[in-house]
Amino acid sequence: MHTELAEARAEIRRLTIDTARLAFQSWPWEAQRSTHNALARCRAKEAKLAARIDAAEQRTAKLMKAAESSGNPLLFAIAYVAAGVAAEAA
């Protein structure tokens, strides 16, 4: 998911540059509108991915805290591995 977020941010940068170029060129309104729409879609995707990453990190922190407070080393080890898998999946 971190890769998708980086790709979304790169696409936003590219589209922002394209939008700035359009502002100084005499392209038809249709081209400007499609670029603005693509930029809005990318920003929405970026926000959605960032929210998913934040939620996964919060769940991981909660799981680790519960495992730590249990005092059971086996449970802590299982939670540690599960947190790593969850972080990779996110």
Backbone torsions as a table, in degrees:
resi	resn	phi	psi	omega
1	MET	NA	-32.6	178.2
2	HIS	-63.2	-34.7	178.4
3	THR	-66.1	-42.2	178.7
4	GLU	-62.3	-40.0	179.4
5	LEU	-64.7	-43.0	178.0
6	ALA	-63.2	-39.7	178.2
7	GLU	-65.5	-40.3	178.7
8	ALA	-63.9	-41.1	179.1
9	ARG	-66.6	-38.1	177.3
10	ALA	-65.0	-39.9	178.6
11	GLU	-65.3	-38.2	177.4
12	ILE	-63.2	-43.3	177.8
13	ARG	-60.8	-45.5	-179.5
14	ARG	-62.0	-44.8	-179.3
15	LEU	-69.0	-32.8	176.6
16	THR	-64.2	-42.4	177.2
17	ILE	-63.7	-43.2	178.2
18	ASP	-60.8	-40.5	179.8
19	THR	-64.7	-40.7	178.3
20	ALA	-64.4	-39.9	177.7
21	ARG	-63.6	-40.5	-179.7
22	LEU	-62.9	-32.9	-178.6
23	ALA	-64.0	-27.7	-178.0
24	PHE	-102.0	1.6	178.9
25	GLN	-114.3	167.3	-178.7
26	SER	-101.1	49.0	178.0
27	TRP	-73.6	153.9	177.7
28	PRO	-64.0	156.2	-179.3
29	TRP	-57.6	-33.0	-178.1
30	GLU	-61.7	-41.2	179.1
31	ALA	-66.4	-40.8	178.4
32	GLN	-63.6	-43.8	-178.4
33	ARG	-64.0	-42.4	-179.4
34	SER	-65.6	-35.8	177.3
35	THR	-67.3	-42.9	177.6
36	HIS	-63.1	-40.5	178.9
37	ASN	-64.7	-41.7	178.2
38	ALA	-64.1	-40.3	178.1
39	LEU	-63.1	-42.4	178.3
40	ALA	-63.4	-40.8	178.6
41	ARG	-63.6	-41.6	179.9
42	CYS	-66.5	-39.6	177.7
43	ARG	-65.0	-37.7	177.3
44	ALA	-65.7	-40.6	178.4
45	LYS	-64.0	-42.3	178.8
46	GLU	-61.0	-45.3	-179.6
47	ALA	-63.6	-41.0	179.8
48	LYS	-64.4	-44.8	179.2
49	LEU	-65.8	-40.9	178.4
50	ALA	-63.0	-38.5	177.9
51	ALA	-65.8	-40.2	177.9
52	ARG	-64.1	-40.8	178.8
53	ILE	-65.2	-44.1	178.7
54	ASP	-60.8	-43.6	179.8
55	ALA	-63.5	-41.6	179.0
56	ALA	-64.8	-40.4	178.7
57	GLU	-66.4	-37.7	177.8
58	GLN	-66.5	-42.4	177.8
59	ARG	-63.4	-39.6	179.4
60	THR	-64.3	-45.2	179.2
61	ALA	-61.9	-40.5	179.5
62	LYS	-65.3	-42.5	178.7
63	LEU	-63.4	-44.6	-179.9
64	MET	-65.2	-38.6	179.9
65	LYS	-65.9	-42.6	178.9
66	ALA	-65.0	-40.2	179.3
67	ALA	-67.6	-39.1	178.7
68	GLU	-64.6	-43.5	-177.0
69	SER	-73.2	-16.3	179.4
70	SER	-71.2	-28.0	-179.7
71	GLY	79.5	1.0	-180.0
72	ASN	-93.4	113.2	-177.2
73	PRO	-63.8	-33.5	179.4
74	LEU	-66.7	-43.2	178.1
75	LEU	-63.2	-39.3	178.2
76	PHE	-63.4	-42.7	179.6
77	ALA	-63.8	-42.2	178.2
78	ILE	-63.5	-43.7	179.6
79	ALA	-64.2	-37.6	180.0
80	TYR	-63.8	-44.5	178.5
81	VAL	-66.7	-43.1	179.3
82	ALA	-62.9	-38.1	178.6
83	ALA	-65.3	-38.9	177.4
84	GLY	-65.0	-41.1	178.0
85	VAL	-65.9	-42.2	179.5
86	ALA	-64.3	-38.9	179.6
87	ALA	-66.2	-38.7	178.0
88	GLU	-68.2	-37.8	-179.5
89	ALA	-69.3	-33.2	-179.6
90	ALA	-72.8	NA	NA
